[in-house]
Amino acid sequence: MLLGKHDKLVMIGDSITDCDRARPVGEGLFNALGRGYAGNVEALLTAVYPELGVRVVNMGISGNTVRDLAARWQTDVLEQKPDWLSIMIGTNDVWRQFDLPVMTEAHVYLEEYERTLEELVARTKPLLKGLILMTPFYIEPNRDDRMRAAMDRYGEVVRHLAGKYGAVFVDTQAAFDRALEQLYAATLAWDRVHPNQAGHMILTRAFLKSVGFDYNKGL
């Protein structure tokens, strides 16, 4: 597995990462990492790889765009001094263009999204053992749906940056698409954005697969 002994993994993003995590820092007891994929990742790493002592910190904040991440990067990423950093951002960058179409000041268009995310990646990658870039997703099987098509374009930015900077790439949209071959979208998320427990398990499995997690270890 890519994560090593006593590595610190910081996971940053929006509400999909946040999931009611503790404030100001999402780590510790009593579900401090939230009820989503970040908490799942921490639980499985602790259960299956206890000898590694991987420390997981959730720094997701509901409603964030990549613009918001840039504003809090110093305190919520750099000052956390992660060994590994996971970023999943873009949902609100796209969504605000659809649910708040006239509030253009809330929109983060593709060019700004790519420029800002690349600035953060380029600034931080040299300080890390490893970087994990996760695509945003929309739990909608119709690729011609306007929001799904937009989300796919933002996901392609993440794919490009992962290749350019040698980051681990997690295609969350592809993971959901496989499930959507059998399931109706509302089975995984009532609004096609915020996953339920099954949806967060899809994210968890996609993340852990990307870092070489072995579910059979110790069995």
C-alpha positions as CSV (number, residue, x, y, z in Angstrom):
1,M,0.0,0.0,0.0
2,L,1.2,3.5,-0.8
3,L,0.5,5.0,2.7
4,G,3.4,4.3,5.1
5,K,4.0,4.0,8.8
6,H,2.8,7.0,10.8
7,D,1.8,8.9,7.6
8,K,-0.6,11.8,8.1
9,L,-3.4,11.9,5.5
10,V,-5.3,15.2,5.2
11,M,-8.5,15.0,3.1
12,I,-10.0,18.3,1.9
13,G,-13.1,19.2,0.0
14,D,-16.7,20.3,0.2
15,S,-19.8,18.8,1.9
16,I,-19.2,15.4,0.5
17,T,-15.9,15.3,2.4
18,D,-17.2,17.3,5.4
19,C,-20.2,15.1,6.5
20,D,-20.5,16.7,9.9
21,R,-16.9,16.3,10.9
22,A,-15.6,17.9,14.0
23,R,-14.5,21.6,14.1
24,P,-12.0,23.1,13.8
25,V,-10.0,20.0,12.8
26,G,-11.8,16.8,11.9
27,E,-9.9,14.1,13.8
28,G,-10.3,12.3,17.1
29,L,-13.1,10.5,18.9
30,F,-16.8,10.3,18.5
31,N,-17.1,10.3,14.7
32,A,-14.8,13.4,14.5
33,L,-14.0,12.5,10.9
34,G,-17.7,12.6,9.9
35,R,-20.1,10.1,8.6
36,G,-18.8,9.9,5.0
37,Y,-16.0,8.4,3.0
38,A,-13.3,10.1,5.0
39,G,-14.5,8.4,8.2
40,N,-14.8,5.2,6.3
41,V,-11.2,5.4,5.0
42,E,-9.9,6.1,8.5
43,A,-11.9,3.2,10.0
44,L,-10.7,0.7,7.4
45,L,-7.1,1.8,7.6
46,T,-7.1,1.4,11.3
47,A,-8.9,-2.0,11.2
48,V,-6.8,-3.6,8.4
49,Y,-3.5,-1.8,8.8
50,P,-3.2,-1.1,12.6
51,E,0.6,-1.5,12.5
52,L,0.9,1.5,10.2
53,G,-0.8,4.0,12.5
54,V,-1.9,6.2,9.7
55,R,-3.4,9.5,11.0
56,V,-6.4,10.8,9.0
57,V,-7.6,14.3,9.2
58,N,-10.9,15.6,7.6
59,M,-10.8,19.3,6.5
60,G,-13.8,19.3,4.3
61,I,-16.2,22.3,4.5
62,S,-19.8,22.2,3.2
63,G,-20.4,24.6,0.3
64,N,-16.8,25.1,-0.7
65,T,-15.5,25.7,-4.1
66,V,-11.9,25.6,-5.2
67,R,-11.9,29.3,-4.6
68,D,-12.7,28.7,-1.0
69,L,-10.0,26.0,-0.7
70,A,-7.5,28.5,-1.9
71,A,-8.5,31.0,0.7
72,R,-8.0,28.5,3.6
73,W,-5.1,26.5,2.1
74,Q,-2.4,27.9,4.5
75,T,-4.3,27.0,7.7
76,D,-6.2,23.9,6.6
77,V,-3.5,22.2,4.5
78,L,0.0,23.6,4.8
79,E,-0.1,24.2,8.6
80,Q,-1.5,20.6,9.0
81,K,1.8,19.4,7.5
82,P,0.4,16.3,5.8
83,D,2.5,13.5,4.3
84,W,-0.4,12.7,2.0
85,L,-3.1,15.0,0.8
86,S,-6.4,14.1,-0.9
87,I,-8.4,16.7,-2.7
88,M,-11.9,16.3,-4.0
89,I,-13.5,19.6,-5.1
90,G,-15.6,20.9,-8.0
91,T,-19.2,20.0,-7.1
92,N,-20.2,23.5,-6.0
93,D,-18.1,25.1,-8.7
94,V,-20.4,23.4,-11.2
95,W,-23.7,23.3,-9.2
96,R,-23.9,27.0,-8.5
97,Q,-24.1,27.6,-12.2
98,F,-27.3,25.5,-12.3
99,D,-29.1,26.2,-9.0
100,L,-28.1,29.9,-8.7
101,P,-27.9,30.8,-12.4
102,V,-28.2,34.6,-11.9
103,M,-25.7,34.8,-9.1
104,T,-22.7,34.8,-11.3
105,E,-20.4,35.9,-8.6
106,A,-20.9,32.4,-7.0
107,H,-19.9,30.6,-10.2
108,V,-16.4,29.1,-10.7
109,Y,-16.0,28.6,-14.4
110,L,-13.7,25.9,-15.9
111,E,-10.8,28.2,-16.6
112,E,-10.7,29.6,-13.0
113,Y,-11.2,26.1,-11.6
114,E,-8.2,24.7,-13.5
115,R,-6.0,27.6,-12.8
116,T,-6.7,27.7,-9.1
117,L,-6.5,23.9,-8.6
118,E,-3.2,23.8,-10.5
119,E,-1.8,26.6,-8.4
120,L,-2.6,24.7,-5.2
121,V,-1.2,21.4,-6.6
122,A,2.0,23.0,-7.9
123,R,2.5,24.8,-4.6
124,T,1.9,21.8,-2.4
125,K,3.1,18.7,-4.3
126,P,6.8,19.2,-3.5
127,L,6.0,19.2,0.3
128,L,4.2,15.9,0.2
129,K,5.0,12.2,0.0
130,G,2.0,11.8,-2.1
131,L,-1.0,13.6,-3.6
132,I,-4.4,12.1,-4.4
133,L,-6.7,13.9,-6.8
134,M,-10.4,12.8,-6.9
135,T,-12.8,13.9,-9.5
136,P,-16.0,15.7,-8.7
137,F,-19.1,13.6,-9.7
138,Y,-22.7,13.9,-10.5
139,I,-24.8,10.8,-9.9
140,E,-26.7,10.9,-13.2
141,P,-26.3,8.2,-15.8
142,N,-27.3,10.5,-18.8
143,R,-24.1,12.0,-20.0
144,D,-26.0,14.5,-22.1
145,D,-27.6,16.0,-18.9
146,R,-26.2,19.5,-18.8
147,M,-24.9,19.3,-15.3
148,R,-23.5,15.8,-15.8
149,A,-21.7,17.0,-19.0
150,A,-20.3,20.0,-17.1
151,M,-19.1,17.9,-14.2
152,D,-17.4,15.6,-16.7
153,R,-15.4,18.5,-18.1
154,Y,-14.3,19.5,-14.6
155,G,-13.3,15.9,-13.9
156,E,-11.1,15.9,-17.0
157,V,-9.2,18.8,-15.5
158,V,-8.5,16.7,-12.5
159,R,-7.4,13.8,-14.7
160,H,-5.1,16.1,-16.6
161,L,-3.5,17.6,-13.5
162,A,-3.0,14.2,-11.9
163,G,-1.1,13.1,-15.0
164,K,0.9,16.3,-15.2
165,Y,2.0,16.3,-11.5
166,G,2.3,12.6,-10.9
167,A,-0.6,12.4,-8.5
168,V,-2.7,9.4,-7.7
169,F,-5.9,9.7,-9.7
170,V,-9.4,8.6,-8.4
171,D,-12.1,8.6,-11.0
172,T,-15.1,8.8,-8.7
173,Q,-17.5,9.4,-11.6
174,A,-16.5,6.1,-13.2
175,A,-17.1,4.3,-9.9
176,F,-20.6,5.7,-9.7
177,D,-21.3,5.0,-13.3
178,R,-20.6,1.3,-12.7
179,A,-23.2,1.2,-9.9
180,L,-25.6,3.2,-12.1
181,E,-25.7,0.4,-14.6
182,Q,-27.8,-1.5,-12.0
183,L,-29.2,1.2,-9.7
184,Y,-31.5,4.3,-10.0
185,A,-29.6,7.5,-9.1
186,A,-31.8,8.2,-6.1
187,T,-30.8,4.9,-4.6
188,L,-27.4,6.5,-4.0
189,A,-28.2,10.2,-3.6
190,W,-31.6,11.9,-3.3
191,D,-30.3,15.0,-5.0
192,R,-27.7,13.3,-7.3
193,V,-24.9,15.1,-5.3
194,H,-24.9,14.1,-1.6
195,P,-24.3,10.3,-1.4
196,N,-26.0,8.1,1.2
197,Q,-24.1,5.4,3.0
198,A,-24.0,3.2,-0.1
199,G,-22.7,6.1,-2.1
200,H,-20.0,6.9,0.4
201,M,-19.0,3.3,0.3
202,I,-18.5,3.6,-3.4
203,L,-16.2,6.6,-2.8
204,T,-14.4,4.7,0.0
205,R,-13.7,1.7,-2.2
206,A,-12.5,3.9,-5.1
207,F,-10.2,5.8,-2.8
208,L,-8.7,2.8,-1.2
209,K,-8.2,0.9,-4.5
210,S,-6.1,3.9,-5.7
211,V,-3.7,3.5,-2.8
212,G,-3.4,-0.2,-3.0
213,F,-5.5,-1.2,0.0
214,D,-5.7,-5.0,0.5
215,Y,-9.1,-6.0,1.9
216,N,-7.8,-9.6,2.4
217,K,-4.9,-8.6,4.5
218,G,-4.8,-10.6,7.7
219,L,-7.8,-12.8,6.8
